[in-house]
Amino acid sequence: MRRFPVVDVKKYGGRQIAVAGGKVIASGRTLEEVVKRARKEAPSRPLDEIHIFSVPKTLAVIYYAR
């Protein structure tokens, strides 16, 4: 099962984040910015192992169904 971190809405609200290995590895306002930062932070990790999410500005519940 994949591990997803608890995301701080106050810190990342309204931004895009990149998650890999159960932690936030990059954030930014645009997808391009996040991908660039994620590649710099984890250059050897394949892109299919990095998950990009848009964090809502307010508290929300996200369900993961298999």
C-alpha distances in whole Angstrom, upper triangle without the diagonal:
4,7,10,13,16,18,22,24,27,26,24,26,27,25,23,20,18,14,13,11,11,15,17,19,22,23,26,28,28,25,27,28,24,23,26,25,22,23,26,23,21,23,22,18,18,18,15,13,15,14,17,18,21,21,24,27,27,24,22,19,16,14,11,11,10
4,6,10,13,15,19,21,24,23,21,22,24,22,19,16,14,11,10,8,8,11,14,15,18,20,23,25,24,22,24,24,20,20,23,22,18,20,22,20,18,20,19,15,15,15,13,10,11,11,14,14,18,18,21,24,24,22,20,17,15,13,10,12,11
4,7,10,12,16,18,21,20,18,20,22,20,18,15,13,9,9,7,5,8,11,13,16,18,21,23,24,21,24,23,19,20,22,21,17,20,21,19,17,20,19,16,17,16,15,12,12,11,14,14,17,17,20,22,22,20,18,16,14,13,11,13,13
4,7,9,12,14,17,16,15,16,18,17,15,12,11,7,8,8,5,7,9,12,14,15,18,20,21,19,21,21,17,18,21,19,16,19,21,18,17,20,20,17,17,16,15,12,11,9,11,11,14,13,16,19,19,16,15,13,11,11,10,13,14
4,6,9,12,15,13,12,15,17,16,14,11,11,8,9,9,6,6,7,11,13,14,17,19,20,19,22,21,17,18,21,18,16,19,20,17,17,21,21,18,19,18,18,15,13,12,13,12,14,12,15,17,17,15,14,13,12,13,13,16,18
4,7,9,12,12,11,13,16,15,14,12,13,11,13,13,9,9,9,13,14,14,17,19,21,20,23,22,18,20,23,20,18,22,23,20,20,24,24,21,23,21,21,18,16,14,14,12,14,11,13,15,14,12,12,11,11,13,13,17,19
4,6,9,8,7,9,12,11,11,9,11,10,13,14,11,9,8,12,12,11,14,16,18,17,20,19,16,18,20,18,16,20,21,18,19,23,24,21,22,20,20,18,15,13,13,10,11,8,10,12,12,10,11,11,11,14,15,18,21
4,5,5,6,8,11,11,12,11,13,13,16,17,14,12,10,13,13,12,14,16,18,19,22,19,17,20,22,19,18,22,22,20,21,25,26,24,25,23,24,21,19,17,15,13,12,9,10,10,10,9,11,13,13,17,18,22,24
4,5,5,5,8,9,11,11,14,15,18,20,17,15,12,15,15,12,14,14,17,18,21,19,17,20,22,20,19,23,24,22,23,26,28,26,27,24,25,23,20,17,15,12,11,7,7,7,7,7,9,11,13,16,18,22,25
4,6,6,9,10,13,13,16,17,20,22,19,16,14,17,16,13,14,15,18,20,22,20,18,22,23,20,21,25,24,22,25,28,30,28,29,27,27,26,22,20,18,15,14,10,10,8,8,9,12,15,16,20,22,26,28
4,6,9,9,11,11,14,15,18,20,17,14,11,14,12,10,11,12,16,17,20,17,15,19,20,17,17,21,21,19,21,24,27,25,26,24,25,23,20,18,16,14,13,10,11,10,11,12,14,17,17,21,22,26,28
4,6,5,8,8,11,12,16,18,16,13,10,12,10,7,9,10,13,14,16,14,12,16,17,15,15,19,19,17,20,23,25,23,24,21,22,21,17,15,13,10,9,6,8,8,10,11,13,15,15,19,20,23,26
4,6,8,10,13,15,19,21,19,16,13,15,14,10,10,10,13,15,18,16,14,18,20,18,18,22,22,21,23,26,28,25,26,23,24,23,19,17,14,11,8,5,5,4,7,9,10,13,14,18,19,23,26
4,7,10,14,16,20,22,20,18,15,17,14,10,9,8,10,12,15,14,13,16,18,17,18,21,22,21,23,26,28,26,26,23,23,23,19,17,13,10,7,6,5,5,8,11,12,15,15,19,20,24,26
4,7,10,13,17,20,18,16,12,13,10,7,6,5,8,9,12,11,9,13,15,13,14,17,18,18,19,22,24,22,22,19,20,20,16,14,10,9,6,6,8,8,11,13,14,16,16,19,20,23,26
4,7,10,14,17,16,14,10,11,8,6,5,6,6,7,10,9,7,10,12,11,11,15,16,15,17,19,21,19,19,16,17,16,13,10,7,6,4,6,9,11,14,15,15,16,15,18,18,21,23
4,6,10,13,12,10,7,8,6,4,7,9,9,9,11,10,7,9,12,10,9,13,14,13,14,16,18,16,16,14,15,14,10,8,6,5,6,7,11,13,15,16,15,16,15,17,17,20,22
4,7,10,10,8,6,6,5,6,9,12,11,9,11,10,6,7,10,9,7,10,12,10,11,13,15,12,13,10,11,10,6,6,5,7,9,10,14,16,19,18,18,18,16,18,17,20,21
4,7,7,5,4,6,7,9,12,15,15,13,15,14,10,11,13,12,9,12,13,11,11,14,15,11,12,11,11,9,6,5,6,8,11,12,15,18,19,18,18,17,15,16,15,18,18
4,5,6,7,7,9,12,15,18,18,15,17,16,12,12,14,12,9,11,13,10,9,12,12,9,10,10,10,6,5,7,9,11,15,16,19,22,23,22,21,20,18,18,16,19,19
4,6,8,9,12,15,19,22,21,19,20,20,16,16,17,16,12,14,15,12,10,13,13,10,12,12,12,8,8,10,13,14,18,18,22,24,25,23,22,21,19,19,17,19,19
4,7,9,12,15,18,21,21,19,21,20,16,17,19,17,14,16,17,14,13,17,16,13,15,15,14,11,10,10,12,13,16,16,19,21,22,20,19,18,16,16,15,17,18
4,6,9,11,15,18,19,18,19,18,14,15,17,14,12,15,15,12,12,15,16,13,16,15,15,12,10,10,12,12,15,14,18,19,20,19,19,18,17,18,17,20,21
4,6,8,11,15,15,14,16,14,11,12,14,11,9,13,13,10,11,15,16,14,16,14,15,13,10,9,10,10,12,12,15,17,18,17,18,18,16,18,18,21,22
4,7,11,14,15,14,14,12,9,10,11,8,6,9,10,7,8,11,13,11,14,13,14,12,9,10,10,12,14,14,18,19,21,21,21,21,20,21,20,24,24
4,7,11,11,11,11,9,6,8,9,6,5,9,9,7,10,12,15,13,15,13,15,14,10,10,9,11,12,13,16,17,20,20,20,21,20,22,21,25,25
4,7,9,9,10,8,5,9,10,7,8,12,12,11,13,16,18,17,18,15,17,16,12,12,9,9,10,10,13,14,17,18,18,20,19,21,21,25,26
4,6,7,9,6,5,9,10,8,10,13,13,13,16,18,21,19,20,17,19,18,15,14,11,11,10,11,13,14,17,19,19,21,20,23,23,27,28
4,7,9,7,8,11,12,11,13,16,16,17,19,21,24,22,22,19,21,21,17,15,12,11,9,10,12,12,16,18,19,21,20,23,24,27,29
4,5,5,6,9,10,11,12,14,16,17,18,19,22,20,20,17,18,19,15,14,11,11,10,12,14,15,18,20,20,22,21,24,24,26,28
4,5,5,6,9,10,10,12,14,15,16,17,19,17,17,13,15,16,12,11,8,9,9,12,15,17,20,21,21,22,20,22,22,24,25
4,5,5,6,9,10,11,12,14,15,15,18,17,16,13,15,17,13,13,11,13,13,16,18,20,23,25,24,25,23,26,25,27,28
4,6,5,6,9,10,11,12,14,15,18,17,17,14,17,17,14,14,11,13,13,15,18,19,22,24,24,25,24,26,26,28,29
4,5,5,6,9,10,10,12,13,16,14,15,12,14,14,11,11,8,10,11,13,16,17,20,21,21,22,21,23,22,25,26
4,5,5,6,9,10,10,11,13,12,12,9,12,12,9,10,8,11,13,15,19,21,23,24,24,24,22,24,23,25,25
4,6,5,6,9,10,10,13,13,13,11,14,15,12,13,12,15,16,18,21,23,26,27,27,28,25,27,26,29,29
4,5,5,6,9,10,13,13,14,12,15,15,12,13,12,14,15,17,20,21,24,25,25,26,24,27,26,28,29
4,5,5,6,8,10,9,11,9,12,11,8,10,10,13,15,16,20,22,24,24,24,25,22,24,23,26,26
4,6,5,5,8,8,9,8,12,11,9,12,12,16,18,20,23,25,28,28,28,28,26,27,25,28,28
4,6,6,9,10,12,12,15,15,12,15,15,18,20,21,25,26,29,29,29,30,28,29,28,31,31
4,6,9,9,12,12,15,13,11,14,14,17,19,20,23,25,27,27,27,28,26,27,26,29,29
4,6,6,9,10,12,10,9,13,14,17,20,21,25,26,29,28,28,28,26,27,25,27,27
4,6,8,9,13,12,11,15,16,19,22,24,27,29,31,31,31,31,28,29,27,29,29
4,6,9,12,11,11,15,17,20,23,25,29,31,33,33,32,32,29,29,27,29,28
4,6,8,7,8,11,14,17,21,22,26,29,30,30,29,28,25,26,23,25,24
4,5,6,7,11,13,17,20,22,26,29,31,30,29,28,25,25,22,24,22
4,5,5,8,10,14,17,20,23,26,28,28,26,26,22,23,20,22,21
4,6,7,10,14,17,20,23,26,28,27,25,24,21,21,18,19,18
4,6,10,13,17,19,22,25,27,26,24,23,20,20,17,18,17
4,7,10,13,15,19,22,24,23,22,21,18,19,16,19,18
4,7,10,12,16,19,21,20,18,18,14,15,13,16,16
4,7,10,13,16,18,18,17,17,14,16,15,17,18
4,6,9,13,14,14,13,13,11,13,13,16,17
4,6,9,12,12,12,13,11,14,15,18,20
4,7,8,9,9,11,10,14,15,18,21
4,5,7,7,10,10,14,16,19,22
4,7,9,12,13,17,20,23,26
4,6,10,12,16,19,22,25
4,7,10,13,16,20,23
4,6,10,13,16,20
4,6,10,13,16
4,7,10,13
4,6,10
4,7
4
